[in-house]
Structure formats: C-alpha cells, structure tokens
Amino acid sequence: MAATMLSLMLGSRATCPAALGFLVAAPLYLVGIWKVYTSGFSILSVDKWIYLPYFLNREAGGLAVLSIILLVVKSGVFRTFQSMLAAVGKTALSNYLLTSILCQFLFLWGPWKLYGKLEYYQYNYVVLVIWMINFIGSTLWLRAFRFGPTEWVWRSLTYLKLQPMRINPSVPAS
C-alpha cells in the first residue's frame, strides 16, 4: 500500500492522491462542522462529528497536502526559493548560531532590549527579517565558499586537517 502511494505521489499521477485526499477530508470536515454548529456546539456532537473522524481526516488531508507540495516542487515554480532554502540548509549550524546571536542582541544585549516589549504579531516581523538575513546571507556566502564558517570548523576538526573552504582557491580573497 505504501509503495503504491509513494509511486502515485512521485510518478506522473501525483494529482490522484491530492484529489482523493481532498475528496475524503473536505466533506468530513464540512459535515462535522455543520453538525456541531446545528447542535449548539454540544460536547457530545463535537466528540461524535469532530474527534471521532479526526484520524481519517488527518490522514486524508495530510496525503492531499503532501501531494500538492510534491506537485509544486516538481513543477519548479519556486526554484529560486528552493535553492535559497537549500543554501540555508547547507549552512544550518552557522545560521543557528547567527540567529541565536542576533536574537540575543535584539532582545537582551542591544540598545533596544526588546524582551517583553513587542506584541505577538510584531515577533513575526522579527522572524521574517532574520529569515531574510539567513536566506540572502547563506546564498551569497555559498557563491564563494564550500561550507558555512562553522561547518568548515566542524569539518576541519572532524578530519583533523584544514579543509579547502573557497570554491575557487586560485582567486584570492578580496
């Protein structure tokens, strides 16, 4: 069963699991919401119409969303975003440390000391700015270097010798 689903999702017929998942999950959710609403949100109707079919809804909806994500990835619509996300993944430890230091500076050490001063929605702006720094910084860094700086240190310590860091070592650092 799993092999069949995997071949459907990865093959040319990836729309089939998406359609099937949405055809199962959407009516169950809609009927459940309608029944709970018409009963005045009683706990018994919530249990019967929302909680009881939850497993089937979750599996069908998850399959549908996964199939849609796979279709989008295979189509190449977000190729630039995917390459930037891959760059962040290649420099994950460096980005983790950079994010930690930036947040410590913003919220505790820096002149703003924003800890406890922002509303919840404002934290989303902070996250967006930090992710943009990670996306752009990692992409630019990996144009010149093989690894992130912390990944280079980690790899050099692992192999007990300095690893080549620049992509083109004949070009001197500017």
N, C-alpha and C positions, 0 to 999 in steps of 0.2 A: 504494500500500500504506500509506504513512504517513498519507495523508488519510483512508483508511478507518479506520485505528486511532485517529486523532485524533477522528473523528466518533463512533466507538464509545465512546471514553472520555468525551467531553464530552456525548454525547447521553444519551438515557434508557436506553440499553442498556449502561451502563458496567460492569455486573456480568459481562458476557460476557468481556472481556479478563481480568478478575480470575480468573474461574473457569478460563479457558483457560490462563492463566499458571501457576496453581497445579496444574492437572491435568498440565501438562508437567513443571514443575520438581520438584514433590514426589516423584513416583515415581523420577525420575532420581537425585535426591539419596539417597533411601532405598535403592534398589538399589545405588548406588555405595558407600554406607556399609556395607551388608551384605556386599558382595563383598570390600571391603577388610578388614573385620573377619574374615571367614572365611578369608582368605588369610594372616592373621597380620600384616597391615599391611606387606606386602612393597612395595618401591618400584615394581615393575612393575604391581602391581594398583592402587596409588594413581594411577599415571600413566594407566592404562587406564580406570579407573572414576570418578576424581575430576577429574583435569586435562583429559582429552580432551573430556568433555561439558560442561566448565565454561562455555564461551561460550553454549551453548544454555540451560543452567540460569540463567546470569546474566541473559540477555535475557528469558526467560520469567518468572523470578521478579521482575525489575525491573518488567516490564509489570504483573504482578499487584499488586505493592505500590503502584505508581503509581495503578492503578485504584482500589484500596481508599482511598488518600489522597484522590483526587478525589471518591469517593463520600461520604467523611466530610465533606469541605469543603462539598460541595453540599448535604448534609443540614442543615447549620447547627448541628450538635450542639455544636461548640466555638466558637460565635460570639464569646463573650466573650474567649476565648483568642486568637482570630484578630484581634480589634480591638486587644488589648493588644500582640500581635506587630506589627501594623501601626503602632502608636504607636512602638514601638522602632525600626522601620524608618524612620519619618519623622524621628526624632532620632538617626540612626545615628552621625553623626560625634561628636555630644555624648556619646552612650553609650560610644563607643570611647574617647574621652578620659577620661570619668569612670571607666570600668573600668580603664584604664591607671593613673590616679592612685590609685584605691582599692587596686589590687594592689601598686603601689609602696609605698604607705603600710603595707599589711598585711605585706608580705614584706621590705621593706628599710628604710624610713624610720621607721616607727611604733615604739611601745614594745615590740611583740611580736617583731618581726624574725623572721617565721616561715619565711624561706627555708631549705629543707633540714630543717626540724623536723617537718613533717607527713608522715604516711603517705599513700600514694596514694589510699586511699578518702576521706581527710579533705579532699583537694582538691575532691572532688565537692561537699562541703558548702559550700566557699568559692564554687564556681561557682554553686551553687543560690542562695546568698544574694545574690551580685552580680546574677544574672539577675532575682531578685525585685525588687531595687532598680531595675534597668532597667525592668522591666515596670510597676511601680507608679509610679515617678517619671515615666516618659515619658507614661503615661496621664494622670496628674494635671497635668503640665506642659501637655499639649496641650488640656486643657479651657479654659485661659486664654490660651494663645499659639498663633500660627500655626505657628511653627517652634521647633526647639530653639535654645538660645542660640548655639551655634557655627554652626549652619545659618543663623541670622539674620545673623551677622557675615559669613559667606561670601557670602550672597546680597546683602547691602548692598555689599560690596566688588565683587562682580560687576557690579552695576548702577550703581555709583558714586553711590548715594544711599541714605539710610536707608530701609529697608523697614518697613512697618507690622508691628508684632510682636504686639500684642494682638488677640484675636478681636473684642472689642467695645471700640473705642478710647474710647468715651464714658464707660466705667466707669473711674474712677481706680484705680491700683494700690494695694492695701492694705498 
